[in-house]
């Protein structure tokens, strides 16, 4: 991003120390090991070497409508790669397109994650033990600055120590930073890996933006997963802007979700509200996208000096704001979403815009930056904490920038890369 866009005022924008080519084999591995369905068409350059393991889910009404509209606008629509079985895969069934795809477990186990793929496979080897309902308090180190294990509260809230040759943290951007900051010792008085005050900095998420459109005909078929079609035409190359976002139709919504999506000025109660619900539940479409956020040094996770959680571990304290440029980009992307919906036949559209508040809930990233310079990053290119030879981090916290995409596949691909590096090298660390 820095090589492409240069220095941006009030942002710590930088390049990743690894390339797409470094990650590409692991993207492919994650797609096949975890299970991704999608179309043959490449969403963007650079291309993948191997097709996705499963075909796309059937096209929804919105897909057909928005796809034709996108092509009329000269855009390049494609099937969204989904972590969902479109057909039986790896011993589990295909999606039956229910309404409960967001916020609920899948009734037929067609939604893919580590919980129903790699963790059961690891347990089956006999080389993995899973301890649930445990909370790590701190990473332990010896006088030479080497990690010796972790202190954790077990399921009975007893404090225990687990010795380890290698420690890998994967708690996501807020909790991984919190754990490092809470791991203090004589050698690491400000938290492990925090010699130069970079742990917890550059907290990012995504500035979600887009638009809603109302139609005078049915466009929403109320079948899961809902999200089906996307464009990447606005991820980069937007005049005067840094980065951008993909745009796609939104996931399936339950009526209660739709109740919060009324147009500006419409009451959220009473007959007018009910009429709107009845008329437009199936005559509406939402197009949204995750605007790539510029990293801000003051957007950060700290640990609270006075407030502890149930176990007395200092809680995370978040502060800061989005970069002003994110809001400008979000407005630009929302305009494009409205244009796409209007081309598809929407009779009324309105934007859905983020504010300047701190991000880092959904899609949180950035707090343990990966880099070559220990003065301006927390982990090296193999995601090893600069100061500690046997401590690694493998989650979104290492992302230098978070892309204009959902980051999960990058997190998984990088975890495979880090895991392979540790497996090949751990005896020498
Ligand atoms: S729509 Fe989602 S929850 Fe429903 S069957 Fe398909 S994958 Fe499972």
Boltz pocket constraint, residues with backbone or C-beta under 6 A from the ligand:
constraints:
  - pocket:
      binder: B
      contacts: [[A, 84], [A, 85], [A, 94], [A, 95], [A, 96], [A, 97], [A, 98], [A, 99], [A, 100], [A, 101], [A, 102], [A, 104], [A, 105], [A, 106], [A, 107], [A, 108], [A, 109], [A, 110], [A, 111], [A, 223], [A, 224], [A, 225]]
      max_distance: 6.0
